[in-house]
């Protein structure tokens, strides 16, 4: 029997049910969004670790190597906002 695909968490950035932060607020998931994702998938997503530690070093190394600009037309892209939020 085929497995039924579950609905993805909606990528909303406004309203009371927002799960993602807009680029102007640093991009990434909100605490509510992480909790919903963890509950649905049995994962363990955690908040950014800008003060340092092994997760920061790993994230900055991976994300800095992703192709694409960190800003466009004077505004941060989602990549640039994430790097800024993690203090990379």
Phi and psi in degrees as GROMACS dihedral restraints (atoms count N, CA, C in turn):
[ dihedral_restraints ]
;  ai    aj    ak    al  type     phi  dphi    fc
    3     4     5     6     1   -71.9    20    10
    4     5     6     7     1   146.7    20    10
    6     7     8     9     1   -83.8    20    10
    7     8     9    10     1   133.2    20    10
    9    10    11    12     1   -80.9    20    10
   10    11    12    13     1   129.2    20    10
   12    13    14    15     1   -71.8    20    10
   13    14    15    16     1   138.1    20    10
   15    16    17    18     1   -86.9    20    10
   16    17    18    19     1   156.1    20    10
   18    19    20    21     1   -73.5    20    10
   19    20    21    22     1   139.4    20    10
   21    22    23    24     1   -74.3    20    10
   22    23    24    25     1   157.5    20    10
   24    25    26    27     1   -69.7    20    10
   25    26    27    28     1   129.1    20    10
   27    28    29    30     1   -65.9    20    10
   28    29    30    31     1   138.6    20    10
   30    31    32    33     1   -88.7    20    10
   31    32    33    34     1    72.6    20    10
   33    34    35    36     1   -97.0    20    10
   34    35    36    37     1   139.5    20    10
   36    37    38    39     1  -117.7    20    10
   37    38    39    40     1     5.4    20    10
   39    40    41    42     1  -136.2    20    10
   40    41    42    43     1   161.9    20    10
   42    43    44    45     1    85.3    20    10
   43    44    45    46     1   178.2    20    10
   45    46    47    48     1   -73.7    20    10
   46    47    48    49     1   -19.4    20    10
   48    49    50    51     1   -99.8    20    10
   49    50    51    52     1    23.6    20    10
   51    52    53    54     1   -69.4    20    10
   52    53    54    55     1   137.1    20    10
   54    55    56    57     1  -110.5    20    10
   55    56    57    58     1   -13.8    20    10
   57    58    59    60     1  -128.2    20    10
   58    59    60    61     1   146.9    20    10
   60    61    62    63     1   -84.4    20    10
   61    62    63    64     1   143.5    20    10
   63    64    65    66     1   -69.2    20    10
   64    65    66    67     1   161.6    20    10
   66    67    68    69     1   -56.2    20    10
   67    68    69    70     1   -35.6    20    10
   69    70    71    72     1   -65.5    20    10
   70    71    72    73     1   -20.3    20    10
   72    73    74    75     1  -105.2    20    10
   73    74    75    76     1     9.6    20    10
   75    76    77    78     1   109.9    20    10
   76    77    78    79     1     1.9    20    10
   78    79    80    81     1    59.8    20    10
   79    80    81    82     1  -171.2    20    10
   81    82    83    84     1    82.2    20    10
   82    83    84    85     1   178.7    20    10
   84    85    86    87     1   -89.2    20    10
   85    86    87    88     1   152.3    20    10
   87    88    89    90     1   -81.7    20    10
   88    89    90    91     1   169.1    20    10
   90    91    92    93     1   -60.3    20    10
   91    92    93    94     1   -39.9    20    10
   93    94    95    96     1   -64.6    20    10
   94    95    96    97     1   -40.6    20    10
   96    97    98    99     1   -65.0    20    10
   97    98    99   100     1   -41.7    20    10
   99   100   101   102     1   -63.7    20    10
  100   101   102   103     1   -41.7    20    10
  102   103   104   105     1   -63.3    20    10
  103   104   105   106     1   -42.8    20    10
  105   106   107   108     1   -64.2    20    10
  106   107   108   109     1   -43.3    20    10
  108   109   110   111     1   -64.6    20    10
  109   110   111   112     1   -45.0    20    10
  111   112   113   114     1   -61.7    20    10
  112   113   114   115     1   -42.9    20    10
  114   115   116   117     1   -64.7    20    10
  115   116   117   118     1   -42.8    20    10
  117   118   119   120     1   -70.9    20    10
  118   119   120   121     1   -37.7    20    10
  120   121   122   123     1  -109.2    20    10
  121   122   123   124     1    -2.2    20    10
  123   124   125   126     1    66.4    20    10
  124   125   126   127     1    30.3    20    10
  126   127   128   129     1   -93.2    20    10
  127   128   129   130     1  -175.2    20    10
  129   130   131   132     1  -139.9    20    10
  130   131   132   133     1    54.7    20    10
  132   133   134   135     1   -66.2    20    10
  133   134   135   136     1   140.3    20    10
  135   136   137   138     1  -124.1    20    10
  136   137   138   139     1   162.2    20    10
  138   139   140   141     1   -68.1    20    10
  139   140   141   142     1   161.3    20    10
  141   142   143   144     1   -57.2    20    10
  142   143   144   145     1   154.2    20    10
  144   145   146   147     1  -122.3    20    10
  145   146   147   148     1    66.3    20    10
  147   148   149   150     1   -69.6    20    10
  148   149   150   151     1   -17.7    20    10
  150   151   152   153     1   -77.6    20    10
  151   152   153   154     1   -11.3    20    10
  153   154   155   156     1   125.2    20    10
  154   155   156   157     1   177.4    20    10
  156   157   158   159     1   119.5    20    10
  157   158   159   160     1   174.8    20    10
  159   160   161   162     1   -66.1    20    10
  160   161   162   163     1   -33.4    20    10
  162   163   164   165     1   -66.2    20    10
  163   164   165   166     1   -37.7    20    10
  165   166   167   168     1   -65.0    20    10
  166   167   168   169     1   -47.1    20    10
  168   169   170   171     1   -59.8    20    10
  169   170   171   172     1   -43.3    20    10
  171   172   173   174     1   -66.8    20    10
  172   173   174   175     1   -46.1    20    10
  174   175   176   177     1   -62.3    20    10
  175   176   177   178     1   -47.0    20    10
  177   178   179   180     1   -62.8    20    10
  178   179   180   181     1   -39.6    20    10
  180   181   182   183     1   -64.5    20    10
  181   182   183   184     1   -43.9    20    10
  183   184   185   186     1   -69.4    20    10
  184   185   186   187     1   -48.7    20    10
  186   187   188   189     1   -71.8    20    10
  187   188   189   190     1   -32.0    20    10
  189   190   191   192     1   -66.2    20    10
  190   191   192   193     1   -25.8    20    10
  192   193   194   195     1   -86.2    20    10
  193   194   195   196     1    -5.7    20    10
  195   196   197   198     1   -70.7    20    10
  196   197   198   199     1   131.7    20    10
  198   199   200   201     1   -67.6    20    10
  199   200   201   202     1   151.8    20    10
  201   202   203   204     1   120.8    20    10
  202   203   204   205     1   158.4    20    10
  204   205   206   207     1   -77.2    20    10
  205   206   207   208     1   156.6    20    10
  207   208   209   210     1   -92.9    20    10
  208   209   210   211     1   -15.1    20    10
  210   211   212   213     1  -147.1    20    10
  211   212   213   214     1   154.6    20    10
  213   214   215   216     1  -146.3    20    10
  214   215   216   217     1   128.8    20    10
  216   217   218   219     1    56.1    20    10
  217   218   219   220     1    36.5    20    10
  219   220   221   222     1    80.8    20    10
  220   221   222   223     1     1.1    20    10
  222   223   224   225     1  -117.6    20    10
  223   224   225   226     1   148.2    20    10
  225   226   227   228     1   -69.1    20    10
  226   227   228   229     1   141.8    20    10
  228   229   230   231     1   -82.8    20    10
  229   230   231   232     1   175.3    20    10
  231   232   233   234     1   -62.1    20    10
  232   233   234   235     1   -35.5    20    10
  234   235   236   237     1   -63.1    20    10
  235   236   237   238     1   -48.8    20    10
  237   238   239   240     1   -62.4    20    10
  238   239   240   241     1   -39.1    20    10
  240   241   242   243     1   -66.4    20    10
  241   242   243   244     1   -39.4    20    10
  243   244   245   246     1   -66.0    20    10
  244   245   246   247     1   -43.9    20    10
  246   247   248   249     1   -61.4    20    10
  247   248   249   250     1   -39.0    20    10
  249   250   251   252     1   -67.2    20    10
  250   251   252   253     1   -41.5    20    10
  252   253   254   255     1   -64.5    20    10
  253   254   255   256     1   -33.8    20    10
  255   256   257   258     1   -86.7    20    10
  256   257   258   259     1    -3.0    20    10
  258   259   260   261     1    59.8    20    10
  259   260   261   262     1    46.9    20    10
